[in-house]
């Protein structure tokens, strides 16, 4: 059985993601972040629980809602915030922005604005690890909307056929923008779409960070042992609109559903448990807020890229 995680550490990481995302939304409203922002608010337990089961050498690929995955795997809030600001000290020197942040040194192959585009990257990463004989696990995060993309099913098929060290994490927040998963899929239980003969597929409460971690740790151990992939459906709910682009539009999700999920906020659930066990979380929360404000100051102080570098990283040098 995998070791139990430190619950205070899990709480700290979830609060870090939440405060970062809330500040990103505020900064976007103020015009200090340009472009759109896809908040991860409400889904923090998924990234935190999964990434707590991974090592630095393990690889992940994210979605357009990717800040949470990066921070959960140990990403630097300073460089992440600077990237959202479009500044040179960001992870991608300000070229990636909100939807395309990456840190290869940390095993983060990047977020992507194209639905399910990170999935084949993880397939390739896992194949490379197997080919090179490296004990590395590769994890793909994707939403319920990705189930409509053929590349997902092709990647699942190959990962099962070749028994690649992969974990496929479907963050089922139940809506692809405004489209309910129940209207787009033959079953609301997405893991049931994965053929039982191909790989284990499980459903977990995506707002219970301990349950997510236990499920992910078992899948990671299985992959690292050479027993092949696992499909995890983490059922969760984003508490905001899909992206800032829709911030001024009415939320089409039923109010009753939103109210119900508000009672299952992953940070509140774990915080209540820790407080009931006698933990004072005030210092943790204060520490996190100070850390995020320091990240905002870091981003503000970082310069914009020099226009003369516009074509850098666009064209490769041709050698013959």
C-alpha positions in Angstrom: 0.0 0.0 0.0 1.3 3.5 -0.8 2.3 5.7 2.1 -0.4 8.1 3.4 0.3 11.7 2.4 0.8 14.6 4.9 -2.6 16.1 5.0 -1.3 19.6 6.0 0.9 19.5 2.9 -2.1 18.6 0.7 -4.1 21.3 2.3 -1.3 23.9 1.7 -1.0 22.9 -1.9 -4.7 23.1 -2.6 -4.9 26.5 -0.9 -1.9 27.7 -2.9 -3.7 26.8 -6.1 -7.0 28.4 -5.0 -5.4 31.7 -4.0 -3.3 31.8 -7.1 -6.4 31.3 -9.3 -8.5 33.8 -7.4 -5.7 36.4 -7.8 -5.4 35.6 -11.5 -9.1 36.3 -12.0 -8.8 39.6 -10.1 -5.7 40.6 -12.0 -7.4 39.7 -15.3 -10.3 42.0 -14.3 -7.9 44.8 -13.6 -6.3 44.4 -17.0 -2.9 43.3 -15.6 -3.2 39.8 -17.2 -4.1 39.8 -20.9 -6.0 37.2 -22.8 -8.3 34.7 -21.2 -7.9 32.7 -18.0 -9.4 29.3 -17.3 -9.7 29.0 -13.5 -9.1 25.7 -11.8 -11.2 26.8 -8.8 -13.1 23.8 -7.3 -10.9 21.1 -8.9 -7.8 21.5 -6.7 -8.1 18.1 -5.1 -7.5 16.3 -8.4 -4.2 17.8 -9.4 -3.0 17.8 -5.8 -3.9 14.2 -5.0 -2.4 12.9 -8.3 0.8 14.9 -8.3 1.4 14.0 -4.6 1.9 10.4 -5.9 4.5 11.4 -8.5 8.2 12.1 -8.5 10.1 14.9 -10.2 11.1 12.7 -13.1 7.5 11.6 -13.8 5.8 13.5 -16.6 2.5 15.2 -16.9 0.6 16.9 -19.6 -2.1 19.4 -18.8 -5.1 21.2 -20.3 -6.0 24.8 -20.9 -6.9 24.8 -17.2 -3.3 24.0 -16.3 -2.1 26.4 -13.6 -3.3 24.0 -10.9 -1.5 21.0 -12.4 1.8 23.0 -12.6 1.6 24.3 -9.0 0.5 20.8 -7.7 3.6 19.3 -9.2 5.9 21.8 -7.5 5.9 24.7 -10.0 7.2 28.1 -8.9 4.4 30.6 -8.3 6.7 33.5 -9.3 7.5 32.1 -12.7 3.9 30.9 -13.2 2.5 34.4 -12.4 5.1 36.1 -14.6 4.1 33.8 -17.5 0.5 34.9 -17.1 1.7 38.5 -17.1 3.5 37.8 -20.4 6.9 38.7 -18.9 10.4 37.4 -19.6 10.8 35.7 -16.2 7.9 33.4 -16.9 8.3 29.8 -17.5 8.1 30.3 -21.3 9.6 33.8 -21.3 6.1 35.3 -21.6 5.4 33.5 -24.9 3.0 30.9 -23.5 0.7 32.9 -21.4 -2.1 31.3 -19.4 -2.9 28.3 -21.6 0.5 27.1 -22.6 2.8 27.1 -19.5 5.3 24.3 -19.3 8.4 23.3 -17.3 10.1 20.3 -18.8 12.8 20.2 -16.1 9.9 19.5 -13.6 8.4 16.9 -15.9 5.6 19.2 -17.1 5.2 18.9 -20.8 2.8 21.8 -21.0 -0.7 22.9 -21.1 -2.6 23.2 -24.3 -5.5 25.2 -25.7 -6.5 22.3 -27.9 -8.9 19.8 -26.4 -7.0 16.5 -25.6 -3.8 17.7 -27.3 -1.7 16.7 -24.3 -2.9 13.1 -24.5 -0.6 11.9 -27.3 2.3 13.7 -25.7 1.9 11.5 -22.7 1.7 8.4 -25.0 5.0 9.4 -26.6 6.6 10.2 -23.2 5.6 6.8 -21.9 6.8 5.0 -25.0 10.1 6.8 -24.7 10.5 5.8 -21.0 9.8 2.2 -21.9 12.2 2.2 -24.9 15.0 3.8 -22.8 14.3 1.6 -19.8 13.6 4.5 -17.5 11.3 4.0 -14.5 9.2 7.0 -15.3 5.4 7.3 -15.2 3.5 9.7 -17.5 0.2 11.2 -16.6 -2.4 12.9 -18.8 -5.0 15.3 -17.4 -8.0 16.0 -19.6 -11.6 17.0 -19.2 -14.8 15.2 -19.9 -15.0 17.1 -23.2 -11.9 15.2 -24.4 -13.9 12.0 -24.6 -15.2 13.3 -28.0 -11.7 13.3 -29.4 -10.4 10.3 -31.3 -6.8 10.9 -30.2 -7.8 10.0 -26.6 -9.1 6.6 -27.6 -6.2 5.9 -29.9 -3.8 6.7 -27.1 -5.6 4.6 -24.7 -5.6 1.7 -27.2 -1.9 1.9 -27.8 -1.0 2.4 -24.1 -2.9 -0.8 -23.3 -1.5 -2.8 -26.2 2.1 -1.9 -25.3 1.5 -1.9 -21.5 2.9 1.6 -21.3 3.5 3.3 -17.9 0.6 5.7 -18.1 -2.1 7.1 -15.9 -5.1 8.7 -17.7 -6.9 11.2 -15.5 -10.3 12.4 -16.7 -11.3 15.5 -14.6 -15.0 15.1 -15.1 -16.3 18.5 -14.1 -19.4 17.5 -16.0 -19.5 20.4 -18.5 -17.6 21.1 -21.6 -18.0 24.8 -21.5 -21.9 24.8 -21.4 -22.5 21.2 -22.7 -23.5 18.8 -20.0 -21.5 15.5 -20.2 -24.9 13.7 -19.7 -26.0 15.2 -23.1 -22.9 14.3 -25.0 -22.1 10.8 -23.7 -23.9 7.5 -23.5 -23.2 7.3 -19.8 -22.4 9.8 -17.1 -19.9 7.3 -15.7 -17.1 8.0 -18.1 -14.8 5.3 -16.8 -17.3 2.7 -18.0 -16.5 3.7 -21.6 -13.0 2.1 -21.2 -13.1 -1.6 -22.2 -12.4 -3.7 -19.1 -10.0 -5.9 -21.1 -7.7 -3.0 -21.9 -6.9 -1.5 -18.5 -8.4 -1.0 -15.0 -10.8 2.0 -14.9 -12.0 3.5 -11.7 -14.2 6.4 -10.6 -13.2 8.5 -7.6 -14.6 11.5 -5.7 -12.5 14.2 -7.2 -13.2 16.5 -4.3 -11.8 14.1 -1.8 -8.0 14.7 -2.0 -7.2 11.6 0.1 -9.3 9.3 -2.1 -7.7 10.8 -5.2 -4.2 10.3 -3.9 -4.9 6.7 -2.9 -6.3 5.9 -6.3 -3.5 7.7 -8.1 -0.8 6.1 -6.0 -2.0 2.7 -6.8 -2.2 3.5 -10.5 1.3 5.0 -10.5 2.7 1.9 -8.6 1.1 -0.3 -11.2 2.5 1.6 -14.1 6.0 1.8 -12.6 5.9 -1.9 -12.0 5.4 -2.6 -15.7 1.7 -3.6 -15.4 0.5 -1.0 -17.8 -2.0 1.9 -17.7 -5.0 2.9 -15.5 -7.9 5.1 -16.4 -9.1 7.4 -13.5 -12.4 9.3 -13.7 -12.2 12.0 -11.0 -15.7 13.5 -10.5 -15.5 17.2 -9.6 -17.0 20.6 -10.4 -15.5 23.9 -11.4 -17.2 26.6 -9.4 -16.6 29.4 -11.9 -17.4 29.9 -15.6 -15.3 27.9 -18.1 -13.0 30.8 -18.9 -12.8 34.5 -18.6 -14.2 34.8 -22.1 -17.6 33.7 -20.6 -17.3 35.7 -17.4 -20.1 38.1 -18.4 -22.5 35.5 -19.6 -25.1 33.8 -17.4 -24.1 30.5 -15.9 -26.3 27.9 -17.5 -25.7 25.2 -15.0 -28.7 24.7 -12.6 -28.4 26.7 -9.4 -29.4 23.7 -7.4 -26.4 21.8 -8.8 -24.1 24.7 -8.1 -25.3 25.0 -4.5 -24.9 21.3 -4.0 -21.3 21.2 -5.1 -20.6 24.3 -3.1 -21.1 22.2 0.0 -18.5 19.8 -1.2 -15.6 22.3 -1.7 -12.4 20.2 -1.5 -10.5 22.8 0.6 -13.4 23.3 3.0 -13.8 19.5 3.4 -10.2 18.9 4.3 -9.9 22.1 6.3 -12.9 21.1 8.5 -11.4 17.7 9.1 -8.0 19.1 10.0 -9.5 21.7 12.4 -11.6 18.9 14.0 -8.3 17.1 14.6 -7.0 20.2 16.4 -5.0 21.8 13.7 -4.9 25.6 13.4 -4.6 26.4 9.7 -4.4 30.2 10.1 -0.6 30.2 9.7 -0.8 28.0 6.6 -3.4 30.2 4.9 -1.5 33.4 5.8 1.8 32.0 4.5 0.1 31.0 1.2 -1.5 34.5 0.7 1.8 36.2 1.3 3.5 33.8 -1.1 1.0 34.6 -3.9 1.3 38.4 -3.3 5.1 37.9 -3.6 4.5 36.2 -6.9 2.4 39.1 -8.2 5.2 41.5 -7.2 7.7 39.3 -9.0 5.6 39.3 -12.1 5.1 43.1 -12.0 8.9 43.7 -11.7 9.7 41.4 -14.7 10.1 43.2 -18.0 8.1 42.4 -21.2 10.0 40.5 -23.9 12.1 42.5 -26.2 10.3 42.8 -29.6 13.6 41.9 -31.3 13.2 38.3 -29.9 9.9 37.8 -31.6 11.0 35.0 -33.9 13.2 33.2 -31.3 12.0 29.6 -30.7 9.8 29.8 -33.8 12.3 28.7 -36.5 14.9 25.9 -36.0 18.3 26.2 -37.4 18.8 23.9 -40.4 21.9 21.9 -40.4 23.1 19.6 -43.2 
